Amino acid sequence: MEIERNGTYTCKIVRINTEETDYLGTLTLDEEYTIRIEVKEVERKCFDEIKDVPYVNIVVKWEGKYVTIADCQLTEKEFRGRPNNAKIYLKYISSLLLVDYLWTPPQEIQFSGFSCSITEITELLGNYPYEIDYDQLLFPKVECNVKGNVVSKKVGHGFSYFVAPSIIYETDGMHVSMYGKIQYSGGREQSISELREVLHKICLFFEILSGEIITVNEIVFEQDKNSVKAIGFCNFPKSTLSGLQSSFDTRKYLRKSIFKVTDFGNNIGKAIATFYEIQNECMLACEAYKQILLDEEIKISTYNKFLKAMQVVEGFQRAKIDEVEKQAFHQKKNNILERMDDEEDKAFLQKYTNYNGQSFRKCMNGLTITSLQIISGLTKGQAQKTSKDIIDAIINDRDVYTHASKEEKPRLSIDKLQAVNYCYKTFFRVMVLSKMGLTEKLIRNRLLFDRKFVAFYQMLFGLKILKEDSYSDTGDFDNLMW
């Protein structure tokens, strides 16, 4: 028997942090893979040792197996009975359960690496593990000679992956599918928080490629050549995802609009290194981007989403300070200070006049113009002229919603606000993918299959995506799968 979602299990609590115990308890795994533990009739001595600790590790024994629940947070405590002989009941919540793992202090819970599966993994990796003899698919001779091989690759920075075939023969035919895993080895033992950060980066990397929320579906940690299955180590509630039964992908259809690891070819290691640099420089932009994806996943559309899109623009464009502009600002400020005689005016100017980076208009112009050049092949002058009116409207509405202005009124309709959100989310992806090494032609070819972007792009800018060939090639994987 395995621990499953929406299940409650009676168990014995054998350790709470450094305290060895022998308490009865219940372990619950809810719809969203959140772990809840109730510890019954805790002794006063044990309670005094753990009551002020923000997070504890709990070890339980269930059906002869040891299970460790890491980083548990106390949510509720209850005293039952008389004051002098009260029975203490404690309730904890956690997001990580380790199956068949016995934690013993004082050692930390650490692992050398992991393998994991994420949503849309076969599409996002873009490797095809089959060889099919199409000559034998002609009628009336209906045969299919399918051969499968594991495709694997080391991509650097401790990462590797594989895609494997899955062929199931049945009485009335056969089911052909595939599955993949991403593997990571950091070369040393790492804590849970460090590995959680690695998973966060993996999800963000593939969210840039896909333009939608990516979540960890399954993870197995590695320690001393032993595998430890983890439950609940997920960055997004699984209950909101649709169609969890498909072997190919969770949404049950293939999309040529999704960028793939194979798009980078042999330069995937350089692409990952560039992605790390961008994430470090544009952390706020990346987090705002993830919030936009979350809003889209749960079908929320508000003015706050529009402001998040503007945070993406500012966060990306202001990642690196324009040293020439900064130096010119300070030079002009010093010149003005030298011409002033009043010491109070000098002190005021010195204190309240600072260089705050690019103006928001410059940020908007920079991201928009470069994106239009890549997507539609415009010159800088053409892109400036085409985008001027919509940028003016966006800046106006951003000021209205940010500063609650009573003098100005919003110019953009709800439909256009949604178009702005989607287009600038896509512009951010285009800029990041371009910096990571993808060609402009491939970026355009994939965006041609994003019908929502095509429509919104036409609505806002009156432009079409540049199509250089009659056939938009998006790579071998799409050609074989379609």
C-alpha positions in Angstrom: 0.0 0.0 0.0 1.3 3.5 -0.9 0.5 6.9 0.5 -1.9 8.5 -1.9 -3.6 11.9 -2.4 -6.9 12.4 -0.5 -5.9 9.8 2.1 -5.6 9.8 5.9 -3.4 7.2 7.6 -3.0 6.2 11.2 0.7 6.1 12.2 3.2 6.2 15.1 5.3 9.3 15.6 8.8 8.1 16.5 10.7 11.4 16.4 10.0 15.2 16.5 13.3 17.0 15.8 15.8 15.6 18.3 13.1 14.2 20.6 12.5 10.4 20.4 8.8 9.8 20.9 6.2 7.1 20.9 2.9 9.0 20.1 -0.1 8.1 18.0 -0.8 10.3 15.1 -2.6 10.7 11.8 -1.0 11.6 8.4 -3.2 13.3 5.8 -2.3 14.0 2.1 -4.9 16.4 0.7 -6.0 17.3 -2.8 -3.1 19.7 -3.4 -0.5 17.3 -2.0 -0.1 19.3 1.2 0.9 17.1 4.1 -0.9 17.4 7.4 0.2 15.7 10.6 -1.7 15.5 13.9 0.4 14.3 17.0 -1.8 13.1 19.8 -1.2 13.2 23.6 2.2 14.9 23.5 4.1 15.0 26.9 4.7 18.4 28.5 8.5 17.9 28.4 8.5 17.2 24.7 6.2 20.1 24.0 8.4 22.5 25.9 11.4 21.4 23.8 9.7 22.0 20.4 7.0 24.7 21.1 9.3 27.7 20.0 11.0 26.0 17.1 9.6 27.5 13.8 10.1 24.3 11.7 10.6 20.7 12.8 11.3 17.4 11.1 8.9 14.5 12.0 9.6 10.8 11.5 6.6 8.5 11.5 6.3 4.7 11.2 3.6 3.5 9.0 3.0 -0.2 7.9 6.6 -1.1 8.9 8.1 1.8 6.9 9.7 5.0 8.1 8.5 8.2 6.6 10.1 11.6 7.2 8.1 14.8 6.9 10.5 17.8 6.5 10.1 21.4 7.6 6.8 21.0 9.4 5.2 24.2 10.7 3.0 24.2 13.7 -0.6 25.3 12.8 -2.6 24.4 15.9 -2.2 23.3 19.5 -4.9 22.1 21.8 -4.9 21.2 25.5 -7.5 18.7 26.6 -8.3 17.7 30.2 -7.4 19.2 33.6 -4.7 21.9 33.8 -2.3 19.7 35.8 -2.8 16.7 33.6 -3.6 18.2 30.2 -3.2 16.1 27.0 -1.5 18.1 24.3 -2.6 17.7 20.6 -0.4 19.3 17.9 -1.2 19.8 14.2 1.6 20.5 11.6 1.6 21.3 7.9 4.4 20.5 5.4 5.1 20.4 1.7 7.6 17.5 1.7 7.3 13.9 2.6 10.1 11.4 2.1 9.1 7.8 1.6 11.2 5.0 3.1 13.6 7.6 4.6 14.7 7.5 8.3 16.1 10.9 9.4 18.4 10.8 12.4 19.9 14.0 13.9 22.2 15.7 14.1 22.7 15.2 10.4 20.8 17.5 8.0 18.4 16.2 5.4 20.7 16.5 2.3 20.8 14.9 -1.1 23.4 14.8 -3.9 20.8 15.3 -6.7 17.5 14.2 -8.1 15.5 13.1 -11.1 12.2 14.7 -11.8 9.3 14.9 -14.3 7.5 18.1 -15.2 4.3 19.0 -17.1 4.7 19.0 -20.9 8.1 17.3 -20.5 8.2 15.4 -23.8 7.2 18.5 -25.8 9.6 20.8 -24.0 12.6 18.4 -24.4 11.8 17.9 -28.1 13.5 14.5 -28.6 11.8 11.7 -30.6 12.8 8.2 -29.4 11.4 6.1 -32.2 12.3 4.8 -35.6 9.3 4.1 -37.8 9.5 2.2 -41.1 6.9 4.2 -43.1 7.2 2.0 -46.1 5.2 -0.6 -44.3 2.3 1.7 -43.6 0.8 1.3 -47.1 -2.5 -0.4 -47.6 -3.5 -3.2 -48.0 -0.5 -4.4 -46.0 -1.2 -2.8 -42.6 2.0 -3.3 -40.5 4.0 -0.9 -38.4 7.6 -1.7 -37.6 8.3 0.5 -34.6 11.7 0.6 -32.9 12.4 2.7 -29.9 15.7 3.8 -28.3 16.4 5.9 -25.2 17.6 9.4 -26.2 19.8 11.0 -23.5 22.0 14.1 -23.2 24.2 15.9 -20.7 23.6 19.6 -21.1 26.1 21.0 -18.4 25.7 22.7 -15.1 24.9 19.4 -13.5 21.9 18.7 -15.7 21.0 15.9 -18.0 17.9 14.4 -19.4 16.5 11.4 -21.3 13.4 10.5 -23.3 12.4 6.9 -23.5 9.9 5.0 -25.6 6.9 3.2 -24.1 5.3 0.5 -26.2 2.4 -1.5 -24.7 1.1 -4.4 -26.7 -2.6 -5.3 -26.3 -4.9 -7.9 -27.8 -6.4 -5.4 -30.2 -3.3 -3.4 -31.0 -0.6 -1.5 -29.3 -0.2 1.7 -27.4 2.9 3.8 -28.4 4.0 6.6 -26.1 7.0 8.2 -24.5 8.2 9.6 -21.2 11.1 11.7 -20.0 13.0 12.7 -16.9 15.3 15.6 -16.0 18.3 14.7 -13.8 20.5 16.9 -11.7 23.7 16.3 -9.7 25.3 19.2 -7.9 28.6 17.3 -7.2 28.0 17.6 -3.4 25.3 17.1 -0.8 22.8 19.9 -0.8 20.0 20.9 1.6 16.3 20.9 0.8 16.2 24.7 0.4 19.1 24.6 -2.1 17.5 21.8 -4.1 14.1 23.7 -4.0 15.9 26.7 -5.6 17.3 24.4 -8.3 13.8 23.1 -9.0 12.5 26.7 -9.1 15.1 27.5 -11.8 14.1 24.4 -13.8 10.5 25.5 -13.7 11.3 29.1 -14.7 13.5 27.9 -17.6 10.7 25.8 -19.0 8.1 28.5 -18.3 10.1 30.8 -20.5 10.1 28.2 -23.2 6.4 27.4 -22.9 4.8 30.6 -21.8 2.7 28.8 -19.2 2.9 27.4 -15.7 5.2 24.4 -15.3 5.0 22.2 -12.2 7.0 19.3 -10.8 4.9 16.1 -11.2 7.3 13.6 -9.7 10.7 13.8 -8.0 13.1 11.2 -6.6 16.1 12.3 -4.6 19.5 10.6 -4.7 21.6 9.9 -1.6 24.6 7.4 -1.4 23.3 5.6 -4.5 19.9 5.2 -2.9 16.7 6.7 -4.2 14.2 8.5 -2.0 10.8 9.2 -3.4 9.4 12.6 -2.5 5.7 13.6 -2.2 4.4 17.1 -2.2 7.6 18.8 -3.5 5.6 20.8 -6.0 5.6 24.5 -7.0 2.0 24.7 -7.9 -1.2 22.9 -6.9 -1.7 19.9 -9.1 -5.5 20.1 -8.7 -5.7 23.0 -11.1 -3.9 21.1 -13.9 -6.0 19.4 -16.6 -5.8 16.0 -18.0 -3.3 14.1 -15.9 -3.7 10.8 -17.8 -1.9 11.5 -21.0 1.5 10.0 -21.5 2.6 12.6 -24.0 1.6 15.8 -22.1 -1.0 16.9 -19.6 -3.0 19.0 -22.0 -3.5 16.2 -24.6 -2.4 18.1 -27.7 0.8 19.1 -29.3 1.8 22.7 -30.0 4.4 24.0 -32.5 4.3 27.3 -30.6 6.2 25.7 -27.6 10.0 26.2 -27.7 12.1 23.2 -27.0 15.5 22.2 -25.5 16.5 20.8 -28.9 15.9 24.3 -30.4 19.3 25.3 -28.9 21.1 22.3 -30.4 24.6 21.9 -29.0 24.5 25.4 -27.5 22.2 24.3 -24.7 25.0 24.6 -22.1 25.6 28.3 -23.1 21.8 28.9 -23.1 21.5 27.7 -19.5 24.5 29.8 -18.5 22.9 32.9 -20.1 19.6 32.0 -18.4 21.2 32.0 -15.0 22.7 35.4 -15.7 19.4 36.8 -16.8 17.6 35.4 -13.8 20.2 36.9 -11.4 20.0 40.3 -13.1 16.2 40.3 -13.6 14.9 38.5 -10.6 12.0 40.9 -10.0 11.0 40.6 -13.7 11.1 36.8 -13.5 8.9 36.7 -10.4 6.4 39.1 -11.9 6.4 36.9 -15.1 5.6 33.8 -13.0 2.7 35.7 -11.3 1.2 36.6 -14.7 1.4 32.9 -15.7 -0.4 32.0 -12.4 -3.1 34.5 -13.1 -3.6 33.0 -16.6 -3.7 29.4 -15.2 -6.5 30.2 -12.8 -8.3 32.5 -15.3 -7.8 35.9 -13.4 -7.7 39.1 -15.4 -7.4 42.3 -13.3 -5.7 45.7 -13.4 -3.1 44.1 -11.1 -2.1 41.7 -13.9 -1.5 44.7 -16.2 0.7 46.3 -13.6 2.6 43.0 -13.2 3.3 43.1 -17.0 4.7 46.6 -16.5 6.9 45.3 -13.7 8.2 42.7 -16.2 9.2 45.5 -18.6 10.9 47.7 -16.0 12.6 44.7 -14.3 14.1 43.5 -17.5 15.1 46.9 -19.0 16.6 48.2 -15.7 18.6 45.1 -15.0 21.8 46.8 -16.1 22.4 50.4 -15.3 23.3 52.6 -18.2 26.7 53.9 -17.0 27.0 56.6 -19.6 23.5 58.0 -18.8 24.3 57.7 -15.0 27.6 59.6 -15.4 25.9 62.3 -17.5 23.2 62.7 -14.8 25.8 63.2 -12.0 27.9 65.5 -14.1 24.8 67.8 -14.8 23.8 67.6 -11.1 27.3 68.7 -10.0 27.3 71.5 -12.5 24.0 72.8 -11.1 25.3 72.5 -7.5 28.4 74.5 -8.3 26.2 77.4 -9.6 24.0 77.5 -6.4 24.8 79.8 -3.5 22.1 78.9 -1.0 23.4 76.0 1.2 19.9 74.8 2.1 19.0 74.6 -1.6 22.2 72.6 -2.2 21.5 70.2 0.6 17.9 69.7 -0.7 19.1 69.0 -4.2 21.9 66.7 -3.0 19.5 64.7 -0.8 16.4 64.4 -3.1 17.9 64.3 -6.6 19.1 60.9 -7.4 19.6 58.7 -10.5 16.9 56.1 -10.5 17.8 54.3 -13.8 15.9 54.5 -17.0 12.6 56.3 -17.1 9.5 54.0 -17.6 9.0 55.5 -21.1 12.6 54.5 -22.1 12.0 51.0 -20.7 8.8 50.7 -22.8 10.5 52.0 -25.9 13.5 49.7 -25.5 11.6 46.5 -25.0 8.8 47.2 -27.5 11.0 48.5 -30.4 13.5 45.6 -30.1 10.6 43.1 -30.0 8.9 44.5 -33.1 12.2 44.4 -34.9 12.7 40.7 -34.1 9.1 39.6 -34.7 8.2 41.7 -37.8 11.6 42.6 -39.2 11.0 46.4 -38.9 13.7 49.0 -38.8 14.1 51.0 -35.6 12.4 54.0 -37.1 9.4 51.9 -38.3 9.1 50.3 -34.9 9.1 53.7 -33.1 6.4 55.1 -35.4 4.2 52.0 -35.2 4.4 51.7 -31.4 4.2 55.4 -30.3 0.4 55.6 -29.8 0.0 52.3 -27.9 3.0 53.1 -25.7 1.5 56.5 -24.9 -1.8 54.8 -23.9 0.0 52.1 -21.8 2.0 54.7 -19.9 -1.1 56.8 -19.3 -3.0 53.8 -17.9 0.0 52.6 -15.8 0.2 56.0 -14.2 -3.6 56.1 -13.6 -3.6 52.6 -11.9 -0.4 53.2 -10.0 -1.0 56.7 -8.7 -4.8 56.7 -8.6 -4.8 59.8 -10.7 -8.0 61.8 -10.8 -6.8 64.1 -13.6 -6.3 61.3 -16.2 -8.6 58.5 -17.3 -7.8 55.1 -18.6 -7.5 54.9 -22.4 -7.3 51.1 -22.9 -10.4 48.9 -23.0 -10.5 45.6 -21.1 -9.9 43.8 -24.4 -6.8 45.9 -25.1 -5.5 45.5 -21.5 -5.6 41.7 -22.0 -3.8 42.1 -25.3 -1.1 44.2 -23.7 -0.7 41.6 -20.9 -0.3 38.8 -23.4 1.9 40.7 -25.9 4.4 42.0 -23.3 4.6 38.6 -21.6 5.5 37.3 -25.0 7.9 40.2 -25.7 9.7 39.3 -22.5 10.1 35.7 -23.6 11.3 36.8 -27.0 14.0 39.0 -25.5 15.2 36.2 -23.1 15.2 33.5 -25.8 17.0 35.8 -28.2 19.7 36.4 -25.5 19.9 32.7 -24.9 20.9 32.1 -28.5 17.7 31.3 -30.5 17.6 32.6 -34.0 15.1 35.3 -34.9 13.7 33.1 -37.7 12.9 30.2 -35.3 11.3 32.6 -32.8 9.1 34.0 -35.6 8.2 30.5 -36.9 7.0 29.3 -33.5 5.1 32.5 -32.7 3.2 32.0 -36.0 1.5 29.0 -34.3 0.5 31.0 -31.2 -2.9 32.1 -32.5 -3.7 34.2 -29.4 -0.5 36.2 -29.8 -1.0 36.6 -33.5 -4.5 38.1 -32.9 -3.4 40.4 -30.0 -0.3 41.5 -31.9 -2.5 42.5 -34.8 -4.9 44.3 -32.5 -2.3 46.5 -30.7 0.2 47.2 -33.4 -1.5 46.4 -36.7 1.4 44.2 -37.6 1.9 40.6 -38.7 4.7 38.2 -37.9 7.4 38.2 -40.6 7.1 34.9 -42.5 10.1 34.3 -44.7 9.1 30.9 -46.2 5.9 29.4 -47.3 6.5 26.5 -44.8 7.3 27.5 -41.2 9.8 24.9 -40.1 9.9 24.3 -36.3 12.3 21.4 -36.1 12.4 17.6 -36.4 10.3 16.8 -33.4 7.3 18.7 -34.7 7.7 17.3 -38.2 7.7 13.7 -36.8 4.9 14.2 -34.3 2.6 16.1 -36.7 
